């Protein structure tokens, strides 16, 4: 059974409509570890060794976050800057992440139509998340297709309830089929 680490970066998870739901449901899965950065590090002082050890214990790493300002919340970027060190994550001796799978789970406020050429945001989400794919490539992880929930701003409670089974189906599909970008 694959060991999955979901690194959740939501600065206000208690008031989240969808990320909170996903965290609650993922917590019921035996092979999934939920790691909420803003809860663990409210002062944003990251324990690098602890984080590296946690990552080493898992086969698959998922970054879960709300998409705003065309990226992730700032603590996730800080986590990348501090945890993915030379000699550990990359470089001639930095092989600790080689062969692990990596995926993004993103919620957006805007509809899918906003994320395309000619749309409100002018770029697809795949284009806007290329830095995550580049990071994955640099550290030797297999970049899996992202799970994206579009249009949260206009979603109903029922839409949100239906999203979690889709999220789990996506995880199971890409891991079992070896579907990689």
C-alpha positions in Angstrom: 0.0 0.0 0.0 1.4 3.4 -1.0 2.0 5.8 1.8 0.7 9.3 0.9 1.6 12.6 2.5 -0.8 15.4 1.8 0.8 18.7 2.7 -2.1 21.1 3.1 -1.4 24.8 2.8 -4.5 26.9 3.7 -4.1 30.0 5.8 -7.7 29.8 7.1 -8.7 26.2 6.9 -11.5 26.6 9.5 -13.3 28.9 7.2 -12.6 26.9 4.1 -15.5 25.3 2.3 -13.7 22.7 0.3 -10.1 22.2 1.6 -11.5 21.6 5.1 -13.9 19.0 3.7 -11.0 17.3 1.9 -8.9 17.3 5.0 -11.7 15.7 7.1 -12.3 13.0 4.5 -8.6 12.3 3.7 -8.1 11.8 7.5 -10.3 8.7 7.3 -7.9 7.0 4.9 -5.4 4.6 6.6 -2.6 5.2 4.1 -2.8 9.0 4.1 -1.0 11.4 6.4 -2.4 14.9 6.6 0.1 17.6 7.4 -1.4 21.1 7.7 1.4 23.6 7.5 -0.5 26.6 8.9 -1.6 24.5 12.0 1.9 23.0 12.6 3.8 26.2 12.0 1.6 29.2 13.0 4.7 31.3 13.5 6.0 30.0 10.1 9.2 28.7 11.6 9.7 25.4 9.8 11.5 22.5 11.4 13.5 21.4 8.3 14.8 18.1 9.7 11.3 17.1 10.9 9.8 17.9 7.5 12.5 16.0 5.6 12.0 12.9 7.8 8.2 13.1 7.2 8.7 13.3 3.5 11.1 10.4 3.5 8.5 8.2 5.1 6.1 8.5 2.2 5.9 7.3 -1.4 3.6 10.0 -2.7 3.6 13.7 -1.9 0.5 15.8 -2.6 0.4 19.6 -2.2 -3.2 20.6 -1.5 -4.0 24.3 -1.5 -6.4 27.0 -2.7 -5.1 28.7 -5.8 -4.8 32.4 -5.6 -2.5 35.0 -7.0 -1.5 32.4 -9.5 0.3 30.2 -7.0 0.1 28.6 -3.6 -0.2 30.3 -0.2 3.1 31.7 0.9 3.9 29.1 3.6 4.0 26.4 1.0 6.6 28.3 -1.0 8.6 28.9 2.2 8.4 25.2 2.9 9.8 24.4 -0.6 12.6 27.0 -0.1 13.7 25.6 3.3 13.0 21.9 3.1 14.1 21.1 -0.4 17.8 21.6 0.3 20.8 21.0 -1.8 22.4 17.7 -0.9 19.0 16.3 0.3 16.5 17.0 -2.4 18.8 17.8 -5.3 22.4 18.1 -6.3 24.9 15.2 -6.7 24.0 13.7 -3.3 20.4 15.0 -3.1 18.4 11.9 -3.9 15.9 11.6 -1.1 12.9 12.4 -3.3 14.0 10.4 -6.4 11.2 8.1 -7.6 8.5 9.5 -5.3 5.2 10.5 -6.9 4.1 14.1 -6.7 0.7 15.7 -7.3 -1.2 18.9 -6.8 -4.7 19.1 -5.4 -6.0 22.6 -6.1 -9.2 24.5 -5.5 -10.0 27.6 -7.6 -12.6 30.3 -7.2 -13.0 30.8 -10.9 -14.6 28.4 -13.4 -12.5 26.3 -15.7 -13.3 28.6 -18.6 -11.3 31.4 -16.8 -8.1 29.3 -17.1 -7.4 29.2 -20.9 -6.1 31.4 -23.6 -8.7 34.2 -24.0 -10.2 33.4 -20.6 -10.2 35.8 -17.6 -6.8 34.5 -16.5 -5.3 34.1 -20.0 -3.5 30.9 -19.1 -4.4 27.3 -18.3 -3.8 26.0 -14.8 -1.3 23.6 -16.2 0.7 26.6 -17.5 0.4 28.5 -14.2 1.6 25.5 -12.2 4.7 24.8 -14.3 7.0 25.9 -11.4 5.7 22.9 -9.4 6.4 20.6 -12.3 9.9 22.0 -12.6 10.5 21.5 -8.9 9.3 17.9 -9.2 11.6 17.3 -12.2 14.6 18.9 -10.4 14.2 16.6 -7.3 13.5 13.5 -9.3 9.8 13.0 -8.5 7.2 11.7 -11.0 4.8 14.5 -11.7 1.2 13.2 -11.7 -1.7 15.0 -13.2 -3.3 17.5 -10.9 -6.7 17.3 -9.3 -8.4 20.6 -9.7 -11.8 21.7 -8.4 -12.8 24.7 -10.4 -15.5 27.3 -9.6 -15.7 27.2 -5.9 -17.2 30.7 -5.8 -20.4 29.4 -7.5 -20.4 25.9 -6.0 -23.2 24.5 -4.0 -22.9 22.4 -0.8 -23.7 19.4 -3.0 -20.9 20.2 -5.4 -18.5 20.2 -2.5 -19.8 17.0 -1.1 -19.3 15.3 -4.5 -15.8 16.6 -4.9 -14.1 14.3 -2.3 -15.0 11.0 -4.1 -13.7 12.6 -7.3 -10.4 13.6 -5.5 -9.9 10.0 -4.1 -10.8 8.5 -7.5 -8.2 10.7 -9.1 -5.5 9.7 -6.6 -6.3 6.0 -7.0 -6.4 6.3 -10.8 -3.1 8.1 -11.3 -1.3 5.9 -8.8 -2.7 2.6 -10.0 -2.3 3.3 -13.7 1.0 5.1 -13.5 -0.4 8.1 -15.3 2.3 10.7 -15.4 2.6 14.1 -17.2 
